[in-house]
Amino acid sequence: MDISMAMPWPSSSTTRCVTLVHNLCIAILLTASAWPSATGNDFTCGSITETELSPYKHCAYDLNSERSVICEMQNVIVDTVSIKYLFYLHIRFNFTIIDKYGTNDAAYDTANNSSEDVSFCLGLSSVHVSKVYGRDPWKNATLGLLPKLGVIFIDEIKKGYVHATFNSSIPVAFLDLNRECWLKERTSSSCLKTVRLSEDVRNPTKKKFTYDLDFWNDVKHMYMRTLQGRISVNFDISPSLTLFLTAVFENAFEEWNLVECTLNGGRFTRGPPFSYMPGLKALTLKRNDISDIKPDMFSRIPNVERLILANNLIKKFPDGFQNLSNLSYLDISGNPLVAVGSPGGLMEQLAHLCSLQHLNLAYTPLKSSRDLRPLLANESCVRLLSLNLSHTGINVLDDEDVFRYQTSLRDVDLSHNHLTKLPPGLFRYNENLTTLDLSSNSFSVGPMLDLGPHKVLEMLNLANNRLGSPSNITKSGYIDLLDLSNNTISQWNDVHIFKRVHDVQDSVQLPAVLYSAMPWVQRLNLSSNRIITVTESMGKSTENLSAIDLGGNPFDCTNCHTPEFQEWLHSVSRMDILNSGTMDRLVCSLPSSERNKPIIEVSEDIIEDCEGRSEGVNLYLTVGIPLGIIFLVMVVSGIAMYRLRFEITYILHLFAVKKNAKNKRTIEDYEYDAFICFSGKDRPWVIGKLLPKLENGPEKFRICMHERDFVLGSYISQNIVSSMHGSRHTIMVLTKNFVESQWCRYELEIANHKLFENNHNFLILLEYERLDRNKLPKHLKYLMTTRTYLEWPEDENEEEEAWKRLQEALGPSIDSTTEMS
C-alpha cells in the first residue's frame, strides 16, 4: 500500500504543502510500500504487539561490538502518471538489539528450543533518507510511488537528506535468524530470515488515512512522543521552492521536534518564517539572499546553539539577536555588514552572547583591529575558542592588546588580508593558541612573534606571502608545523636559523653543542619557493627537524653545490624529506635534459665547477656591476623624467611666472583673449552656448580651446601652460565634474601661481553649478573666498545679465583694440 496515494489530496495550496511534508515524513518512517505487511500470528516483545512482515532484503547485523541491525533500500521514484525519474531515495534503518529482553545464547536456546528461528528484540535508533543520482545503482531497487507534487518537491532539492533519531530502548521490531546457521556462525548476515516491524509503528492510527486532527495527533504521538523522535533536515534547494517551504515552516514543523535544519540556495529574503521551535539546536541558511531579518525570527528559535547565515545580503542584525543565550557557534561570513564596530553595531551585539565560542567573520568588511574591541575587550563576557577574520581587508593590527583577554583562543585565521607586520606580543597572552593562519598576506620579513618562552604552537601558516628568508619568524616560543610554502625563499646561510638562541641575553655566549637541543620548529614546509639547491650550511641547519617539504622548488642540478645536496639526501636518516606532501624523491627542474630525474641520481658530468664559477663571479663583480649601475641610473633617470613630466613642466612654469612678473606685457603680446578650462562632461554647454556667444558676439573674442587649439604631438601639460601664458584671461567653468577632474585641478594649480604676475584680473571664475564649499580643493576654496566670481543663474531668463557681466570682465577683445589703434 502506498500511503501518499491512499490519502485524499486537499485543494488548498497551503494545506497541500503541509500535507505533502507529512506524507513524506510518514513515507520515510513507515515505508509501507517497501515493507508490506504479511499475515501471521501476533506475539509480544515487551509490551508492543508485532505483526510479521515480509523479509527485508538489504539487511545486515552485528551481534558483537555494535549489537545493531542495518536495513537499506533504494526507492526508484515514479509519479502518478508512471514517469520514472533519474534520482533515487536511499533509506537506511538502524536498529539496536535491546539487552533487557535477553540476547545471550542460553536465554535464546531455552526460550526457543522448539523453534527453527532465533529471535532478537529491536529498538529503532535512526532513519536516514537521502537523495542520490545514478542509473540503477541497485538492480532490485524498490519502486516508490509519490504524487506529482511530491516528485516535483524532491526534484527541486539539489542534494540533501532527512535524518531522524529515536529512543532505541523502546521495542519496535524483531530480528529472526535461522537457528542452525546462528549456532554455527553467529555473526554471519546470511543467517538473517526476517525483520518484523511493529504494526503500531507501521500504522500508528487504526483509522483510515484522513486529514482530521485525530489522525495527525496519533502520528505525532507515536513518532515524536512514544519513540521520542528528533528530526534533522539538510537541503540544498532551488529558489523556486522558497514559497513552498515558507508555508511548511509556518504550519508543519512546530510539533515535529526539529533539532537541526539546513536550507541553502533559496530566496528567504527575510529569513524563513519559523513557527515557535524551542527544540531547534542548529540552523544553517547559506546563499538565501537574506537581507532584512524579521525582528521576531530569533525569538522563535531561542535555544539554537549553532547558527550559520553565511553568504547572504545581511547589513545589520535586528534587536533580539543578542538574546540567543545558548549560541556557541556563529558563522556570518560573506555578508555586506555595515557599522560593524560603531556604537550599537554588530560587535556590541556579539559581546552579549556569553556562550559564544566559535565565530566566523570572513569577508566581513573591517578596517582595523579597533572594530573588534567591543567584542574582545575585558568587559565583554565572550571568551572565544576560534575566530576567523580572513578576507576582511584588515591591513593594520596596531593594537597589541586586542586579543589579550581572549585567553581561551585556540584557532585564529587572519589569512587573505593585507598585513605586512604584527605587534610582536600580539598573542603572548593566548596560552591556549594552537593554530595561527597568516597565509596570503603581504609579509616580506618574518613577524617575530613573541609567543612566550614555553608556548608551543601546533601550526603557524605563513604560506603565500613575500618572505625571502625563513628567519625572524618567532622571537620566543616553539612551533610544531611551520608552513612557508609559496614564498620567495631561495637560500640561507645561518646554520642555527632553526634553533632557539633568542631566549638568552645577547651577552651570554652559549656553547655550540647546546644549539642542537633548542630547535624552535619541528616540521617545516618550504615547498614551491625559489630554492635551486641545498648547500652544506642549509642542510646542516635542518639536522634537528623531524620533517621538511622541499617539493615544487626549481632545483638546478647543474649547480656546483649539487654534490652537497646529494650528500645531504644520502645522510639524512632521522628526518622525513617530503616532495609536496608525499614521500616521492626530489627531482631536477634544470637542465631540461634532466627534468624530473631524481636529484640523487644526477651524474657528476653535468655539475658545474664551483672554482671556475668563482672566477666568473669575480669578473662579474669588477666589470659587470659598475656597468650595470651606470645603465640602471640612466634607466631610472629616464623613467623619473617621464613620470615627473607634469611636475617638471610645473617648475618651468614657475620660473616663467617670475620672469614675466618683471616685464609687463601689453595686449599685443597675447594670442588669445581667453583660455577656457572645463571638464569634458560639461562640454555640451561650453561648445553649444559659451563658445558661440564669445566668438560670434560683438567683441568677437579669440578663445583658446584645448581640443581645437592645442599643438598636436606636445604634452598636454605643456599645452596647458602655453595656452594659459598666451591668453589675457583664463575662464574656469566650475562644476562638480570640474572638481573631480585631475586635469582641471592641474589647470587650477597653474592658474593659482600665475596670480604672481601682478595681473590679478586674468582669472575669471564662472560657477555654472552650485558647489559645496566644504568639498572644494583648498586652492579653489581660497580663491572663491577671496575673489569675486560669476554665479551663473539657473533661470535662462536671467542669463542676459550674466553674459553682460562676463563680457565686462573680459574687456575689449584683441581684435577690437588692434582696429582702434
NORVENHU-V133290 format. One record per backbone hydrogen bond with DSSP energy under -1.0 kcal/mol. NH is the residue of the N-H (numbers start at 0). CO is the residue of the C=O. Records with the same first field share a line. If there is no record, write none. Layout:
# NORVENHU-V133290
NH = CO / CO
This chain:
# NORVENHU-V133290
5 = 1
6 = 2
15 = 11
16 = 12
17 = 13
18 = 14
19 = 15
20 = 16
21 = 17
22 = 18
23 = 19
24 = 20
25 = 21
26 = 22
27 = 23
28 = 24
29 = 25
30 = 26
34 = 30
37 = 51
44 = 47
47 = 44
49 = 42
53 = 35
59 = 69
61 = 67
67 = 61
68 = 94
69 = 59
70 = 92
71 = 57
72 = 90
74 = 88
75 = 141
76 = 86
77 = 143
78 = 82
81 = 78
84 = 76
87 = 131
88 = 74
89 = 129
90 = 72
91 = 127
92 = 70
93 = 125
94 = 68
95 = 122
96 = 66
97 = 120
100 = 97
101 = 98
107 = 103
108 = 104
109 = 105
110 = 106
111 = 107
114 = 111
117 = 176
119 = 174
121 = 172
122 = 95
124 = 93
125 = 93
126 = 163
127 = 91
128 = 161
129 = 89
130 = 159
131 = 87
140 = 137
141 = 73
143 = 75
145 = 77
150 = 146
151 = 147
152 = 148
153 = 149
154 = 150
155 = 151
156 = 153
157 = 235
158 = 235
160 = 233
161 = 128
162 = 231
163 = 126
164 = 229
165 = 124
166 = 226
169 = 166
171 = 121
172 = 121
173 = 195
174 = 119
175 = 193
176 = 117
177 = 190
178 = 115
181 = 177
182 = 178
184 = 180
186 = 184
190 = 187
191 = 188
192 = 175
193 = 175
195 = 173
197 = 171
201 = 197
202 = 198
215 = 211
216 = 212
217 = 213
218 = 214
219 = 215
220 = 216
221 = 217
222 = 218
223 = 219
224 = 219
225 = 220
226 = 221
228 = 222
229 = 164
230 = 256
231 = 162
232 = 259
233 = 160
234 = 261
235 = 158
236 = 263
237 = 155
240 = 237
241 = 238
244 = 240
245 = 241
246 = 242
247 = 243
248 = 244
249 = 245
250 = 246
251 = 247
255 = 252
258 = 230
259 = 230
260 = 281
261 = 232
262 = 283
263 = 234
264 = 285
268 = 266
270 = 267
273 = 271
276 = 299
279 = 276
280 = 258
281 = 258
282 = 305
283 = 260
284 = 307
286 = 309
290 = 268
291 = 268
293 = 269
296 = 293
303 = 300
304 = 280
305 = 280
306 = 328
307 = 282
308 = 330
310 = 332
312 = 289
320 = 317
322 = 319
323 = 320
324 = 322
326 = 323
327 = 304
328 = 304
329 = 357
330 = 306
331 = 359
333 = 361
336 = 334
337 = 314
344 = 341
346 = 339
348 = 344
349 = 345
350 = 346
351 = 348
352 = 349
353 = 351
355 = 352
356 = 327
357 = 327
358 = 385
359 = 329
360 = 387
362 = 389
363 = 360
365 = 391
370 = 367
371 = 368
372 = 369
375 = 371
376 = 372
379 = 376
380 = 350
384 = 356
385 = 356
386 = 410
387 = 358
388 = 412
390 = 414
401 = 398
403 = 400
405 = 402
406 = 404
408 = 405
409 = 384
410 = 384
411 = 434
412 = 386
413 = 436
415 = 438
417 = 393
425 = 422
427 = 424
429 = 426
430 = 428
432 = 429
433 = 409
434 = 409
435 = 458
436 = 411
437 = 460
439 = 462
441 = 418
447 = 471
448 = 472
449 = 423
450 = 448 / 475
454 = 451
456 = 477
458 = 433
459 = 480
460 = 435
461 = 482
463 = 484
465 = 442
474 = 448
475 = 448
477 = 454
478 = 519
479 = 456
480 = 457
481 = 522
482 = 459
483 = 524
485 = 526
487 = 466
496 = 493
498 = 495
499 = 517
507 = 504
513 = 510
514 = 511
516 = 513
517 = 514
519 = 497
521 = 478
522 = 479
523 = 546
524 = 481
525 = 548
527 = 550
529 = 488
538 = 534
539 = 535
540 = 536
541 = 538
542 = 539
544 = 541
545 = 521
546 = 521
547 = 575
548 = 523
549 = 577
554 = 552
555 = 531
556 = 589
558 = 555
561 = 558
564 = 560
565 = 561
566 = 562
567 = 563
568 = 564
569 = 565
570 = 566
571 = 567
575 = 545
577 = 547
578 = 581
581 = 578
587 = 596
588 = 554
589 = 554
593 = 590
595 = 587
596 = 593
598 = 585
600 = 597
601 = 598
605 = 602
606 = 603
607 = 557
612 = 608
613 = 609
614 = 610
615 = 611
616 = 612
617 = 613
618 = 614
619 = 615
620 = 616
621 = 617
622 = 618
624 = 619
626 = 622
627 = 623
628 = 624
629 = 625
630 = 626
631 = 627
632 = 628
633 = 629
634 = 630
635 = 631
636 = 632
637 = 633
638 = 634
639 = 635
640 = 636
641 = 637
642 = 638
643 = 639
644 = 641
647 = 643
648 = 644
649 = 645
650 = 646
651 = 647
652 = 648
653 = 649
654 = 650
655 = 651
656 = 652
657 = 653
658 = 654
659 = 655
660 = 656
661 = 658
668 = 665
669 = 666
670 = 725
671 = 725
672 = 701
673 = 701
674 = 728
675 = 703
676 = 730
681 = 678
682 = 679
685 = 681
686 = 682
687 = 683
688 = 684
689 = 684
690 = 685
692 = 688
693 = 689
694 = 690
695 = 691
700 = 693
703 = 673
707 = 704
708 = 704
709 = 705
713 = 710
718 = 714
719 = 715
720 = 716
721 = 717
722 = 718
723 = 719
724 = 720
725 = 721
727 = 671
728 = 672
729 = 761
730 = 674
731 = 763
732 = 676
733 = 731 / 765
738 = 734
739 = 735
744 = 740
745 = 741
746 = 742
747 = 743
748 = 744
749 = 745
750 = 746
751 = 747
752 = 748
753 = 749
755 = 752
756 = 753
761 = 758
763 = 729
765 = 731
766 = 789
767 = 765
768 = 733
774 = 771
775 = 772
780 = 776
781 = 777
782 = 778
783 = 779
784 = 780
785 = 781
786 = 782
789 = 764
791 = 766
797 = 794
798 = 795
802 = 798
803 = 799
804 = 800
805 = 801
806 = 802
807 = 803
808 = 804
809 = 805
810 = 806
816 = 812
817 = 813
818 = 814
819 = 815
820 = 816
